[in-house]
Amino acid sequence: MDVILIPGLWLDASSWDDTLPALRAAGHSPRPLTLPGVGAPADDSAEIGMADWVDAVVAEIDATSGPVVLVGHSGGGNVAWGAADARPDRVARVIFVDTVPPPSGGTISEFDTVDGVVPFPGWDFFDADDVADLDAPTRAATAERTRSVPARVPTDPLALNDARRHAVPVTILSGAFDAETLPAMIAEWGAFADEFAAIHDAQVVHLGSGHWPQFSQPQSFTDALVRAI
């Protein structure tokens, strides 16, 4: 199975490095991506928005000959869901890593812009639970690998148009929440609740991790990812 690995904000294809050997050993063909404009200055990235990121994943789907699994970490989940909407007949499953399927019009979040791009805001920006399992060496090593993202992307609305996406099976690998708690939370989130309820086959797997399990718990995360695929 071709497995397209979509990083979250500030990360590139190398963020999936620790997962690749196990995916290959399980017989899969991992295709980690670096999305357009990541690390580029404003002069080269100002016009890049969410649609461009979705298009990059769609192009990767079109470059394969069979069904694919899309894996989206954090904000990469929005990108994955947009690509599933564009190619619902080609996607065998979407796996969301510590995020949930967004509704049409959904955005990632809002962050400060510096010199026309959005730099990594530093670990202190995030909730304590999100970073609690990242030790100091891992934080330092990961922060060195982060890159800016185009200014438009975090707040650019996602456009979804094809209801056939709801027939694509979904697995949520959730850091903090289990199969009872997370759906109950989503049910209070308005348009997110409607989107989640429309999905025909949605599973939630509790990882017991923070927001970056590929860095904090690479072995157990990769095991869960292989099972989900």
Secondary structure, DSSP 8 states (H G I E B T S, - for coil): -EEEEE--TT--GGGGGGGHHHHHHTT-EEEE---TTTT--HHHHTT--HHHHHHHHHHHHHTSSS-EEEEEETTHHHHHHHHHHH-TTTEEEEEEES-----TT--------BTTEE----GGGS-HHHHTT--HHHHHHHHHH---EETTGGG-------GGGGGS-EEEEESS--TTHHHHHHTTSTHHHHHHHH-SSEEEEE----S-HHHHSHHHHHHHHHHH-
